[in-house]
Amino acid sequence: MYLLNIDKPTKSCTLHFLNCHTILLEGTKRKGIDHLLEDGGWIKFTSKEEAISSYDSEYKGFSFKDCGKCMKRDLA
Ligand SMILES: [Zn+2]
């Protein structure tokens, strides 16, 4: 499973593995898990392709990057 961190204030999306340790550190009341709040949220996806296609259709203009911590292992 993957989590896409959608951050509206900075207009950025960051893709994480679900177990990435940075996710809990970033938790706020303005960003939901699996649903979007005022500042965005973390949305679950079963594949990287699914996350990217959602980003392509819904978050044009946002930047997109892989998490520098957990996604380094994903070289496929
Ligand atoms: Zn991560």
N, CA, C, O and the ligand as a Tripos MOL2 file, in Angstrom:
@<TRIPOS>MOLECULE
protein
  305   303    77     0     0
PROTEIN
NO_CHARGES

@<TRIPOS>ATOM
      1 N           0.8340   -1.2100    0.0000 N.3       1 MET1
      2 CA          0.0000    0.0000    0.0000 C.3       1 MET1
      3 C           0.8700    1.2630    0.0000 C.2       1 MET1
      4 O           1.9740    1.2910    0.5450 O.2       1 MET1
      5 N           0.3380    2.2720   -0.6180 N.am      2 TYR2
      6 CA          1.0280    3.5530   -0.6890 C.3       2 TYR2
      7 C           0.1340    4.6410   -0.1090 C.2       2 TYR2
      8 O          -1.0890    4.5060   -0.0630 O.2       2 TYR2
      9 N           0.7680    5.7130    0.3300 N.am      3 LEU3
     10 CA          0.0280    6.8910    0.7760 C.3       3 LEU3
     11 C           0.5300    8.0780   -0.0190 C.2       3 LEU3
     12 O           1.7320    8.3260   -0.1110 O.2       3 LEU3
     13 N          -0.4130    8.8060   -0.5920 N.am      4 LEU4
     14 CA         -0.0430   10.0350   -1.2890 C.3       4 LEU4
     15 C          -0.3620   11.2130   -0.3770 C.2       4 LEU4
     16 O          -1.5190   11.4460   -0.0260 O.2       4 LEU4
     17 N           0.6660   11.9420   -0.0040 N.am      5 ASN5
     18 CA          0.4980   13.1280    0.8310 C.3       5 ASN5
     19 C           0.1640   14.3010   -0.0780 C.2       5 ASN5
     20 O           1.0150   14.7850   -0.8240 O.2       5 ASN5
     21 N          -1.0860   14.7510   -0.0060 N.am      6 ILE6
     22 CA         -1.5320   15.8800   -0.8150 C.3       6 ILE6
     23 C          -1.5260   17.1170    0.0670 C.2       6 ILE6
     24 O          -2.3030   17.2170    1.0160 O.2       6 ILE6
     25 N          -0.6550   18.0490   -0.2490 N.am      7 ASP7
     26 CA         -0.4900   19.2340    0.5880 C.3       7 ASP7
     27 C          -0.9220   20.4680   -0.1920 C.2       7 ASP7
     28 O          -0.2070   20.9440   -1.0740 O.2       7 ASP7
     29 N          -2.1020   20.9790    0.1470 N.am      8 LYS8
     30 CA         -2.6460   22.1070   -0.6180 C.3       8 LYS8
     31 C          -1.8730   23.4090   -0.4170 C.2       8 LYS8
     32 O          -1.6550   24.1240   -1.3950 O.2       8 LYS8
     33 N          -1.4430   23.7570    0.8170 N.am      9 PRO9
     34 CA         -0.7320   25.0370    0.9890 C.3       9 PRO9
     35 C           0.5390   25.1400    0.1550 C.2       9 PRO9
     36 O           0.8580   26.2130   -0.3570 O.2       9 PRO9
     37 N           1.2710   24.0310    0.0110 N.am     10 THR10
     38 CA          2.5120   24.0760   -0.7650 C.3      10 THR10
     39 C           2.3190   23.5180   -2.1710 C.2      10 THR10
     40 O           3.2740   23.4390   -2.9440 O.2      10 THR10
     41 N           1.0740   23.1260   -2.5100 N.am     11 LYS11
     42 CA          0.7700   22.5630   -3.8230 C.3      11 LYS11
     43 C           1.7460   21.4580   -4.1880 C.2      11 LYS11
     44 O           2.3520   21.4770   -5.2590 O.2      11 LYS11
     45 N           1.8890   20.5060   -3.2950 N.am     12 SER12
     46 CA          2.7970   19.4050   -3.5710 C.3      12 SER12
     47 C           2.1710   18.0760   -3.1700 C.2      12 SER12
     48 O           1.3460   18.0020   -2.2600 O.2      12 SER12
     49 N           2.5880   17.0310   -3.8770 N.am     13 CYS13
     50 CA          2.1910   15.6630   -3.5560 C.3      13 CYS13
     51 C           3.4570   14.8510   -3.3320 C.2      13 CYS13
     52 O           4.4060   14.9350   -4.1120 O.2      13 CYS13
     53 N           3.4660   14.0700   -2.2680 N.am     14 THR14
     54 CA          4.6140   13.2060   -1.9830 C.3      14 THR14
     55 C           4.1160   11.7910   -1.7740 C.2      14 THR14
     56 O           3.1990   11.5510   -0.9880 O.2      14 THR14
     57 N           4.7330   10.8510   -2.4880 N.am     15 LEU15
     58 CA          4.3040    9.4610   -2.4040 C.3      15 LEU15
     59 C           5.1400    8.7170   -1.3640 C.2      15 LEU15
     60 O           6.3690    8.7770   -1.3810 O.2      15 LEU15
     61 N           4.4490    8.0100   -0.4530 N.am     16 HIS16
     62 CA          5.0920    7.2350    0.6050 C.3      16 HIS16
     63 C           4.5970    5.8020    0.5740 C.2      16 HIS16
     64 O           3.5270    5.5020    0.0450 O.2      16 HIS16
     65 N           5.4080    4.9200    1.1580 N.am     17 PHE17
     66 CA          4.8690    3.6310    1.5620 C.3      17 PHE17
     67 C           3.9940    3.8670    2.7900 C.2      17 PHE17
     68 O           4.2190    4.8000    3.5610 O.2      17 PHE17
     69 N           2.9900    3.0010    2.9560 N.am     18 LEU18
     70 CA          2.0430    3.1720    4.0580 C.3      18 LEU18
     71 C           2.7290    3.1830    5.4240 C.2      18 LEU18
     72 O           2.2590    3.8460    6.3480 O.2      18 LEU18
     73 N           3.8310    2.4580    5.5530 N.am     19 ASN19
     74 CA          4.4890    2.3600    6.8530 C.3      19 ASN19
     75 C           5.5940    3.3870    7.0600 C.2      19 ASN19
     76 O           6.3940    3.2550    7.9870 O.2      19 ASN19
     77 N           5.6490    4.4000    6.2180 N.am     20 CYS20
     78 CA          6.7150    5.4040    6.3460 C.3      20 CYS20
     79 C           6.6120    6.1090    7.6950 C.2      20 CYS20
     80 O           5.5320    6.5330    8.1070 O.2      20 CYS20
     81 N           7.7470    6.2260    8.3740 N.am     21 HIS21
     82 CA          7.7080    6.8110    9.7170 C.3      21 HIS21
     83 C           7.4610    8.3160    9.7020 C.2      21 HIS21
     84 O           7.1370    8.8830   10.7450 O.2      21 HIS21
     85 N           7.6010    8.9780    8.5620 N.am     22 THR22
     86 CA          7.3860   10.4260    8.5330 C.3      22 THR22
     87 C           5.9000   10.7870    8.5660 C.2      22 THR22
     88 O           5.5530   11.9350    8.8430 O.2      22 THR22
     89 N           5.0190    9.8220    8.2860 N.am     23 ILE23
     90 CA          3.5980   10.1450    8.1590 C.3      23 ILE23
     91 C           2.9970   10.5750    9.5020 C.2      23 ILE23
     92 O           2.2810   11.5740    9.5740 O.2      23 ILE23
     93 N           3.2890    9.8250   10.5550 N.am     24 LEU24
     94 CA          2.7380   10.1830   11.8550 C.3      24 LEU24
     95 C           3.2930   11.5130   12.3440 C.2      24 LEU24
     96 O           2.5950   12.2880   12.9980 O.2      24 LEU24
     97 N           4.5530   11.7680   12.0190 N.am     25 LEU25
     98 CA          5.1690   13.0170   12.4450 C.3      25 LEU25
     99 C           4.4780   14.2190   11.8120 C.2      25 LEU25
    100 O           4.4540   15.3130   12.3760 O.2      25 LEU25
    101 N           3.9130   13.9880   10.6200 N.am     26 GLU26
    102 CA          3.3030   15.1050    9.9070 C.3      26 GLU26
    103 C           1.8180   15.2660   10.2140 C.2      26 GLU26
    104 O           1.1800   16.1730    9.6780 O.2      26 GLU26
    105 N           1.2620   14.4250   11.0490 N.am     27 GLY27
    106 CA         -0.1720   14.4510   11.2520 C.3      27 GLY27
    107 C          -0.6770   15.7650   11.8360 C.2      27 GLY27
    108 O          -0.1170   16.2730   12.8070 O.2      27 GLY27
    109 N          -1.7210   16.3080   11.2500 N.am     28 THR28
    110 CA         -2.3200   17.5400   11.7560 C.3      28 THR28
    111 C          -3.8430   17.4130   11.6960 C.2      28 THR28
    112 O          -4.3740   16.5100   11.0500 O.2      28 THR28
    113 N          -4.5180   18.3010   12.3560 N.am     29 LYS29
    114 CA         -5.9810   18.3090   12.3220 C.3      29 LYS29
    115 C          -6.5160   18.8450   11.0020 C.2      29 LYS29
    116 O          -7.6940   18.6770   10.6850 O.2      29 LYS29
    117 N          -5.6560   19.4840   10.2470 N.am     30 ARG30
    118 CA         -6.1020   20.0700    8.9820 C.3      30 ARG30
    119 C          -5.8570   19.1410    7.7980 C.2      30 ARG30
    120 O          -6.2380   19.4460    6.6670 O.2      30 ARG30
    121 N          -5.2190   18.0070    8.0680 N.am     31 LYS31
    122 CA         -4.9870   17.0250    7.0120 C.3      31 LYS31
    123 C          -5.4460   15.6570    7.4930 C.2      31 LYS31
    124 O          -5.0210   15.1860    8.5470 O.2      31 LYS31
    125 N          -6.3170   15.0220    6.7140 N.am     32 GLY32
    126 CA         -6.8960   13.7540    7.1220 C.3      32 GLY32
    127 C          -6.1440   12.5610    6.5680 C.2      32 GLY32
    128 O          -5.3590   12.6830    5.6270 O.2      32 GLY32
    129 N          -6.3960   11.3980    7.1670 N.am     33 ILE33
    130 CA         -5.8940   10.1480    6.6280 C.3      33 ILE33
    131 C          -7.0190    9.5070    5.8250 C.2      33 ILE33
    132 O          -8.0890    9.2100    6.3560 O.2      33 ILE33
    133 N          -6.7560    9.2990    4.5350 N.am     34 ASP34
    134 CA         -7.7050    8.7140    3.5910 C.3      34 ASP34
    135 C          -8.8830    9.6300    3.2520 C.2      34 ASP34
    136 O          -9.8390    9.1910    2.6130 O.2      34 ASP34
    137 N          -8.8280   10.8700    3.6630 N.am     35 HIS35
    138 CA         -9.8000   11.8460    3.1740 C.3      35 HIS35
    139 C          -9.1610   13.2330    3.2550 C.2      35 HIS35
    140 O          -8.2420   13.4640    4.0400 O.2      35 HIS35
    141 N          -9.6630   14.1390    2.4340 N.am     36 LEU36
    142 CA         -9.0500   15.4550    2.3450 C.3      36 LEU36
    143 C          -9.7210   16.4460    3.2940 C.2      36 LEU36
    144 O         -10.9480   16.5160    3.3720 O.2      36 LEU36
    145 N          -8.9100   17.1980    4.0030 N.am     37 LEU37
    146 CA         -9.4180   18.2890    4.8240 C.3      37 LEU37
    147 C          -8.9410   19.6090    4.2160 C.2      37 LEU37
    148 O          -8.4950   19.6470    3.0690 O.2      37 LEU37
    149 N          -9.0350   20.6590    4.9730 N.am     38 GLU38
    150 CA         -8.7220   21.9960    4.4690 C.3      38 GLU38
    151 C          -7.3360   22.0920    3.8100 C.2      38 GLU38
    152 O          -7.1770   22.7210    2.7640 O.2      38 GLU38
    153 N          -6.3510   21.4660    4.4350 N.am     39 ASP39
    154 CA         -4.9840   21.5510    3.9190 C.3      39 ASP39
    155 C          -4.5560   20.3290    3.1180 C.2      39 ASP39
    156 O          -3.3920   20.2180    2.7350 O.2      39 ASP39
    157 N          -5.4820   19.4150    2.8610 N.am     40 GLY40
    158 CA         -5.1470   18.2210    2.1020 C.3      40 GLY40
    159 C          -5.2740   16.9720    2.9450 C.2      40 GLY40
    160 O          -6.1230   16.8990    3.8330 O.2      40 GLY40
    161 N          -4.4310   15.9860    2.6710 N.am     41 GLY41
    162 CA         -4.5130   14.7450    3.4310 C.3      41 GLY41
    163 C          -3.6040   13.6790    2.8560 C.2      41 GLY41
    164 O          -2.8350   13.9130    1.9240 O.2      41 GLY41
    165 N          -3.7210   12.4990    3.4460 N.am     42 TRP42
    166 CA         -2.9650   11.3350    2.9980 C.3      42 TRP42
    167 C          -3.9580   10.3220    2.4360 C.2      42 TRP42
    168 O          -4.8050    9.8070    3.1650 O.2      42 TRP42
    169 N          -3.8520   10.0410    1.1490 N.am     43 ILE43
    170 CA         -4.7970    9.1540    0.4920 C.3      43 ILE43
    171 C          -4.1170    7.8270    0.1700 C.2      43 ILE43
    172 O          -3.0020    7.7990   -0.3500 O.2      43 ILE43
    173 N          -4.8020    6.7280    0.4870 N.am     44 LYS44
    174 CA         -4.2450    5.3970    0.2720 C.3      44 LYS44
    175 C          -4.4600    4.9300   -1.1620 C.2      44 LYS44
    176 O          -5.5150    5.1510   -1.7570 O.2      44 LYS44
    177 N          -3.4400    4.2850   -1.6940 N.am     45 PHE45
    178 CA         -3.5220    3.6680   -3.0100 C.3      45 PHE45
    179 C          -2.8730    2.2970   -2.9430 C.2      45 PHE45
    180 O          -1.9520    2.0680   -2.1600 O.2      45 PHE45
    181 N          -3.3720    1.3810   -3.7840 N.am     46 THR46
    182 CA         -2.8060    0.0340   -3.7780 C.3      46 THR46
    183 C          -1.5800   -0.0700   -4.6740 C.2      46 THR46
    184 O          -0.7920   -1.0050   -4.5350 O.2      46 THR46
    185 N          -1.4090    0.8750   -5.5890 N.am     47 SER47
    186 CA         -0.2360    0.8210   -6.4510 C.3      47 SER47
    187 C           0.2590    2.2340   -6.7240 C.2      47 SER47
    188 O          -0.4790    3.2120   -6.6120 O.2      47 SER47
    189 N           1.5210    2.3030   -7.0830 N.am     48 LYS48
    190 CA          2.1110    3.5900   -7.4270 C.3      48 LYS48
    191 C           1.4470    4.1740   -8.6730 C.2      48 LYS48
    192 O           1.2390    5.3830   -8.7710 O.2      48 LYS48
    193 N           1.1130    3.2840   -9.6350 N.am     49 GLU49
    194 CA          0.4710    3.7370  -10.8720 C.3      49 GLU49
    195 C          -0.8710    4.4080  -10.5910 C.2      49 GLU49
    196 O          -1.2220    5.4110  -11.2110 O.2      49 GLU49
    197 N          -1.6160    3.8300   -9.6400 N.am     50 GLU50
    198 CA         -2.9250    4.3830   -9.2900 C.3      50 GLU50
    199 C          -2.7650    5.7700   -8.6600 C.2      50 GLU50
    200 O          -3.5320    6.6870   -8.9540 O.2      50 GLU50
    201 N          -1.7740    5.9080   -7.8010 N.am     51 ALA51
    202 CA         -1.5240    7.2040   -7.1620 C.3      51 ALA51
    203 C          -1.1600    8.2550   -8.1920 C.2      51 ALA51
    204 O          -1.6290    9.3920   -8.1340 O.2      51 ALA51
    205 N          -0.3120    7.8590   -9.1440 N.am     52 ILE52
    206 CA          0.1380    8.8130  -10.1580 C.3      52 ILE52
    207 C          -1.0070    9.1970  -11.0870 C.2      52 ILE52
    208 O          -1.1040   10.3550  -11.4920 O.2      52 ILE52
    209 N          -1.8680    8.2550  -11.4290 N.am     53 SER53
    210 CA         -2.9720    8.6010  -12.3320 C.3      53 SER53
    211 C          -3.9830    9.5070  -11.6270 C.2      53 SER53
    212 O          -4.5830   10.3730  -12.2630 O.2      53 SER53
    213 N          -4.1770    9.3170  -10.3220 N.am     54 SER54
    214 CA         -5.0540   10.2130   -9.5710 C.3      54 SER54
    215 C          -4.4560   11.6110   -9.5030 C.2      54 SER54
    216 O          -5.1540   12.6120   -9.6610 O.2      54 SER54
    217 N          -3.1650   11.6560   -9.2680 N.am     55 TYR55
    218 CA         -2.4600   12.9410   -9.2490 C.3      55 TYR55
    219 C          -2.5960   13.6420  -10.5970 C.2      55 TYR55
    220 O          -2.8800   14.8390  -10.6580 O.2      55 TYR55
    221 N          -2.3910   12.8840  -11.6820 N.am     56 ASP56
    222 CA         -2.4700   13.4560  -13.0270 C.3      56 ASP56
    223 C          -3.8410   14.0440  -13.3200 C.2      56 ASP56
    224 O          -3.9480   15.0730  -13.9870 O.2      56 ASP56
    225 N          -4.9030   13.3880  -12.8180 N.am     57 SER57
    226 CA         -6.2450   13.8560  -13.1610 C.3      57 SER57
    227 C          -6.7510   14.9260  -12.1990 C.2      57 SER57
    228 O          -7.5450   15.7770  -12.6000 O.2      57 SER57
    229 N          -6.3060   14.9060  -10.9220 N.am     58 GLU58
    230 CA         -6.9070   15.7960   -9.9350 C.3      58 GLU58
    231 C          -5.9960   16.8850   -9.3900 C.2      58 GLU58
    232 O          -6.4790   17.8700   -8.8310 O.2      58 GLU58
    233 N          -4.7080   16.7280   -9.5390 N.am     59 TYR59
    234 CA         -3.7920   17.6680   -8.8860 C.3      59 TYR59
    235 C          -2.8010   18.2740   -9.8690 C.2      59 TYR59
    236 O          -1.6210   18.4400   -9.5610 O.2      59 TYR59
    237 N          -3.2950   18.6000  -11.0490 N.am     60 LYS60
    238 CA         -2.4650   19.2970  -12.0240 C.3      60 LYS60
    239 C          -1.9810   20.6120  -11.4120 C.2      60 LYS60
    240 O          -2.7460   21.3180  -10.7550 O.2      60 LYS60
    241 N          -0.7080   20.9340  -11.6320 N.am     61 GLY61
    242 CA         -0.1570   22.1540  -11.0690 C.3      61 GLY61
    243 C           0.5580   21.9270   -9.7560 C.2      61 GLY61
    244 O           1.3550   22.7580   -9.3210 O.2      61 GLY61
    245 N           0.2720   20.7980   -9.1240 N.am     62 PHE62
    246 CA          1.0070   20.4300   -7.9210 C.3      62 PHE62
    247 C           2.3240   19.7750   -8.3420 C.2      62 PHE62
    248 O           2.4130   19.1630   -9.4060 O.2      62 PHE62
    249 N           3.3360   19.9110   -7.4990 N.am     63 SER63
    250 CA          4.5560   19.1560   -7.7560 C.3      63 SER63
    251 C           4.3570   17.7260   -7.2590 C.2      63 SER63
    252 O           3.4850   17.4690   -6.4300 O.2      63 SER63
    253 N           5.1620   16.8030   -7.7640 N.am     64 PHE64
    254 CA          5.0490   15.4030   -7.3560 C.3      64 PHE64
    255 C           6.4400   14.8510   -7.1180 C.2      64 PHE64
    256 O           7.3310   14.9810   -7.9570 O.2      64 PHE64
    257 N           6.6120   14.2260   -5.9460 N.am     65 LYS65
    258 CA          7.9060   13.5750   -5.7080 C.3      65 LYS65
    259 C           7.7160   12.3450   -4.8460 C.2      65 LYS65
    260 O           6.7210   12.1940   -4.1360 O.2      65 LYS65
    261 N           8.7060   11.4710   -4.9330 N.am     66 ASP66
    262 CA          8.7370   10.3090   -4.0570 C.3      66 ASP66
    263 C           9.3820   10.7260   -2.7380 C.2      66 ASP66
    264 O          10.2920   11.5550   -2.7190 O.2      66 ASP66
    265 N           8.9040   10.1460   -1.6350 N.am     67 CYS67
    266 CA          9.4990   10.4060   -0.3350 C.3      67 CYS67
    267 C          10.9810   10.0310   -0.3680 C.2      67 CYS67
    268 O          11.3370    8.9490   -0.8340 O.2      67 CYS67
    269 N          11.8250   10.9030    0.1150 N.am     68 GLY68
    270 CA         13.2590   10.6400    0.1090 C.3      68 GLY68
    271 C          13.6700    9.5820    1.1130 C.2      68 GLY68
    272 O          14.7770    9.0480    1.0380 O.2      68 GLY68
    273 N          12.7860    9.2750    2.0530 N.am     69 LYS69
    274 CA         13.1330    8.2800    3.0710 C.3      69 LYS69
    275 C          12.6530    6.8880    2.6830 C.2      69 LYS69
    276 O          13.4670    5.9910    2.4630 O.2      69 LYS69
    277 N          11.3350    6.6990    2.5970 N.am     70 CYS70
    278 CA         10.8260    5.3390    2.3860 C.3      70 CYS70
    279 C          10.9010    4.9020    0.9220 C.2      70 CYS70
    280 O          11.0720    3.7110    0.6610 O.2      70 CYS70
    281 N          10.7810    5.8100   -0.0310 N.am     71 MET71
    282 CA         10.6950    5.3970   -1.4370 C.3      71 MET71
    283 C          12.0560    5.1160   -2.0630 C.2      71 MET71
    284 O          12.1220    4.6570   -3.2040 O.2      71 MET71
    285 N          13.1150    5.3740   -1.3600 N.am     72 LYS72
    286 CA         14.4410    5.0800   -1.8960 C.3      72 LYS72
    287 C          14.6120    3.5930   -2.1960 C.2      72 LYS72
    288 O          15.3820    3.2010   -3.0730 O.2      72 LYS72
    289 N          13.8700    2.7750   -1.4390 N.am     73 ARG73
    290 CA         13.9820    1.3270   -1.6280 C.3      73 ARG73
    291 C          13.2370    0.8740   -2.8650 C.2      73 ARG73
    292 O          13.4850   -0.2230   -3.3680 O.2      73 ARG73
    293 N          12.3290    1.6980   -3.3670 N.am     74 ASP74
    294 CA         11.4800    1.2980   -4.4860 C.3      74 ASP74
    295 C          12.1520    1.6710   -5.8000 C.2      74 ASP74
    296 O          11.9380    2.7660   -6.3190 O.2      74 ASP74
    297 N          12.9470    0.7840   -6.3280 N.am     75 LEU75
    298 CA         13.6590    1.0790   -7.5630 C.3      75 LEU75
    299 C          12.9730    0.4680   -8.7680 C.2      75 LEU75
    300 O          13.4470    0.6200   -9.8930 O.2      75 LEU75
    301 N          11.8750   -0.2150   -8.5530 N.am     76 ALA76
    302 CA         11.1900   -0.8900   -9.6710 C.3      76 ALA76
    303 C          10.4650    0.1230  -10.5440 C.2      76 ALA76
    304 O           9.8330   -0.2540  -11.5310 O.2      76 ALA76
    305 ZN          8.0070    8.3160    3.2440 Zn       77 ZN77
@<TRIPOS>BOND
     1     1     2 1
     2     2     3 1
     3     3     4 2
     4     3     5 am
     5     5     6 1
     6     6     7 1
     7     7     8 2
     8     7     9 am
     9     9    10 1
    10    10    11 1
    11    11    12 2
    12    11    13 am
    13    13    14 1
    14    14    15 1
    15    15    16 2
    16    15    17 am
    17    17    18 1
    18    18    19 1
    19    19    20 2
    20    19    21 am
    21    21    22 1
    22    22    23 1
    23    23    24 2
    24    23    25 am
    25    25    26 1
    26    26    27 1
    27    27    28 2
    28    27    29 am
    29    29    30 1
    30    30    31 1
    31    31    32 2
    32    31    33 am
    33    33    34 1
    34    34    35 1
    35    35    36 2
    36    35    37 am
    37    37    38 1
    38    38    39 1
    39    39    40 2
    40    39    41 am
    41    41    42 1
    42    42    43 1
    43    43    44 2
    44    43    45 am
    45    45    46 1
    46    46    47 1
    47    47    48 2
    48    47    49 am
    49    49    50 1
    50    50    51 1
    51    51    52 2
    52    51    53 am
    53    53    54 1
    54    54    55 1
    55    55    56 2
    56    55    57 am
    57    57    58 1
    58    58    59 1
    59    59    60 2
    60    59    61 am
    61    61    62 1
    62    62    63 1
    63    63    64 2
    64    63    65 am
    65    65    66 1
    66    66    67 1
    67    67    68 2
    68    67    69 am
    69    69    70 1
    70    70    71 1
    71    71    72 2
    72    71    73 am
    73    73    74 1
    74    74    75 1
    75    75    76 2
    76    75    77 am
    77    77    78 1
    78    78    79 1
    79    79    80 2
    80    79    81 am
    81    81    82 1
    82    82    83 1
    83    83    84 2
    84    83    85 am
    85    85    86 1
    86    86    87 1
    87    87    88 2
    88    87    89 am
    89    89    90 1
    90    90    91 1
    91    91    92 2
    92    91    93 am
    93    93    94 1
    94    94    95 1
    95    95    96 2
    96    95    97 am
    97    97    98 1
    98    98    99 1
    99    99   100 2
   100    99   101 am
   101   101   102 1
   102   102   103 1
   103   103   104 2
   104   103   105 am
   105   105   106 1
   106   106   107 1
   107   107   108 2
   108   107   109 am
   109   109   110 1
   110   110   111 1
   111   111   112 2
   112   111   113 am
   113   113   114 1
   114   114   115 1
   115   115   116 2
   116   115   117 am
   117   117   118 1
   118   118   119 1
   119   119   120 2
   120   119   121 am
   121   121   122 1
   122   122   123 1
   123   123   124 2
   124   123   125 am
   125   125   126 1
   126   126   127 1
   127   127   128 2
   128   127   129 am
   129   129   130 1
   130   130   131 1
   131   131   132 2
   132   131   133 am
   133   133   134 1
   134   134   135 1
   135   135   136 2
   136   135   137 am
   137   137   138 1
   138   138   139 1
   139   139   140 2
   140   139   141 am
   141   141   142 1
   142   142   143 1
   143   143   144 2
   144   143   145 am
   145   145   146 1
   146   146   147 1
   147   147   148 2
   148   147   149 am
   149   149   150 1
   150   150   151 1
   151   151   152 2
   152   151   153 am
   153   153   154 1
   154   154   155 1
   155   155   156 2
   156   155   157 am
   157   157   158 1
   158   158   159 1
   159   159   160 2
   160   159   161 am
   161   161   162 1
   162   162   163 1
   163   163   164 2
   164   163   165 am
   165   165   166 1
   166   166   167 1
   167   167   168 2
   168   167   169 am
   169   169   170 1
   170   170   171 1
   171   171   172 2
   172   171   173 am
   173   173   174 1
   174   174   175 1
   175   175   176 2
   176   175   177 am
   177   177   178 1
   178   178   179 1
   179   179   180 2
   180   179   181 am
   181   181   182 1
   182   182   183 1
   183   183   184 2
   184   183   185 am
   185   185   186 1
   186   186   187 1
   187   187   188 2
   188   187   189 am
   189   189   190 1
   190   190   191 1
   191   191   192 2
   192   191   193 am
   193   193   194 1
   194   194   195 1
   195   195   196 2
   196   195   197 am
   197   197   198 1
   198   198   199 1
   199   199   200 2
   200   199   201 am
   201   201   202 1
   202   202   203 1
   203   203   204 2
   204   203   205 am
   205   205   206 1
   206   206   207 1
   207   207   208 2
   208   207   209 am
   209   209   210 1
   210   210   211 1
   211   211   212 2
   212   211   213 am
   213   213   214 1
   214   214   215 1
   215   215   216 2
   216   215   217 am
   217   217   218 1
   218   218   219 1
   219   219   220 2
   220   219   221 am
   221   221   222 1
   222   222   223 1
   223   223   224 2
   224   223   225 am
   225   225   226 1
   226   226   227 1
   227   227   228 2
   228   227   229 am
   229   229   230 1
   230   230   231 1
   231   231   232 2
   232   231   233 am
   233   233   234 1
   234   234   235 1
   235   235   236 2
   236   235   237 am
   237   237   238 1
   238   238   239 1
   239   239   240 2
   240   239   241 am
   241   241   242 1
   242   242   243 1
   243   243   244 2
   244   243   245 am
   245   245   246 1
   246   246   247 1
   247   247   248 2
   248   247   249 am
   249   249   250 1
   250   250   251 1
   251   251   252 2
   252   251   253 am
   253   253   254 1
   254   254   255 1
   255   255   256 2
   256   255   257 am
   257   257   258 1
   258   258   259 1
   259   259   260 2
   260   259   261 am
   261   261   262 1
   262   262   263 1
   263   263   264 2
   264   263   265 am
   265   265   266 1
   266   266   267 1
   267   267   268 2
   268   267   269 am
   269   269   270 1
   270   270   271 1
   271   271   272 2
   272   271   273 am
   273   273   274 1
   274   274   275 1
   275   275   276 2
   276   275   277 am
   277   277   278 1
   278   278   279 1
   279   279   280 2
   280   279   281 am
   281   281   282 1
   282   282   283 1
   283   283   284 2
   284   283   285 am
   285   285   286 1
   286   286   287 1
   287   287   288 2
   288   287   289 am
   289   289   290 1
   290   290   291 1
   291   291   292 2
   292   291   293 am
   293   293   294 1
   294   294   295 1
   295   295   296 2
   296   295   297 am
   297   297   298 1
   298   298   299 1
   299   299   300 2
   300   299   301 am
   301   301   302 1
   302   302   303 1
   303   303   304 2
@<TRIPOS>SUBSTRUCTURE
     1 MET1         2 RESIDUE 1 A MET
     2 TYR2         6 RESIDUE 1 A TYR
     3 LEU3        10 RESIDUE 1 A LEU
     4 LEU4        14 RESIDUE 1 A LEU
     5 ASN5        18 RESIDUE 1 A ASN
     6 ILE6        22 RESIDUE 1 A ILE
     7 ASP7        26 RESIDUE 1 A ASP
     8 LYS8        30 RESIDUE 1 A LYS
     9 PRO9        34 RESIDUE 1 A PRO
    10 THR10       38 RESIDUE 1 A THR
    11 LYS11       42 RESIDUE 1 A LYS
    12 SER12       46 RESIDUE 1 A SER
    13 CYS13       50 RESIDUE 1 A CYS
    14 THR14       54 RESIDUE 1 A THR
    15 LEU15       58 RESIDUE 1 A LEU
    16 HIS16       62 RESIDUE 1 A HIS
    17 PHE17       66 RESIDUE 1 A PHE
    18 LEU18       70 RESIDUE 1 A LEU
    19 ASN19       74 RESIDUE 1 A ASN
    20 CYS20       78 RESIDUE 1 A CYS
    21 HIS21       82 RESIDUE 1 A HIS
    22 THR22       86 RESIDUE 1 A THR
    23 ILE23       90 RESIDUE 1 A ILE
    24 LEU24       94 RESIDUE 1 A LEU
    25 LEU25       98 RESIDUE 1 A LEU
    26 GLU26      102 RESIDUE 1 A GLU
    27 GLY27      106 RESIDUE 1 A GLY
    28 THR28      110 RESIDUE 1 A THR
    29 LYS29      114 RESIDUE 1 A LYS
    30 ARG30      118 RESIDUE 1 A ARG
    31 LYS31      122 RESIDUE 1 A LYS
    32 GLY32      126 RESIDUE 1 A GLY
    33 ILE33      130 RESIDUE 1 A ILE
    34 ASP34      134 RESIDUE 1 A ASP
    35 HIS35      138 RESIDUE 1 A HIS
    36 LEU36      142 RESIDUE 1 A LEU
    37 LEU37      146 RESIDUE 1 A LEU
    38 GLU38      150 RESIDUE 1 A GLU
    39 ASP39      154 RESIDUE 1 A ASP
    40 GLY40      158 RESIDUE 1 A GLY
    41 GLY41      162 RESIDUE 1 A GLY
    42 TRP42      166 RESIDUE 1 A TRP
    43 ILE43      170 RESIDUE 1 A ILE
    44 LYS44      174 RESIDUE 1 A LYS
    45 PHE45      178 RESIDUE 1 A PHE
    46 THR46      182 RESIDUE 1 A THR
    47 SER47      186 RESIDUE 1 A SER
    48 LYS48      190 RESIDUE 1 A LYS
    49 GLU49      194 RESIDUE 1 A GLU
    50 GLU50      198 RESIDUE 1 A GLU
    51 ALA51      202 RESIDUE 1 A ALA
    52 ILE52      206 RESIDUE 1 A ILE
    53 SER53      210 RESIDUE 1 A SER
    54 SER54      214 RESIDUE 1 A SER
    55 TYR55      218 RESIDUE 1 A TYR
    56 ASP56      222 RESIDUE 1 A ASP
    57 SER57      226 RESIDUE 1 A SER
    58 GLU58      230 RESIDUE 1 A GLU
    59 TYR59      234 RESIDUE 1 A TYR
    60 LYS60      238 RESIDUE 1 A LYS
    61 GLY61      242 RESIDUE 1 A GLY
    62 PHE62      246 RESIDUE 1 A PHE
    63 SER63      250 RESIDUE 1 A SER
    64 PHE64      254 RESIDUE 1 A PHE
    65 LYS65      258 RESIDUE 1 A LYS
    66 ASP66      262 RESIDUE 1 A ASP
    67 CYS67      266 RESIDUE 1 A CYS
    68 GLY68      270 RESIDUE 1 A GLY
    69 LYS69      274 RESIDUE 1 A LYS
    70 CYS70      278 RESIDUE 1 A CYS
    71 MET71      282 RESIDUE 1 A MET
    72 LYS72      286 RESIDUE 1 A LYS
    73 ARG73      290 RESIDUE 1 A ARG
    74 ASP74      294 RESIDUE 1 A ASP
    75 LEU75      298 RESIDUE 1 A LEU
    76 ALA76      302 RESIDUE 1 A ALA
    77 ZN77       305 GROUP 0 **** ****
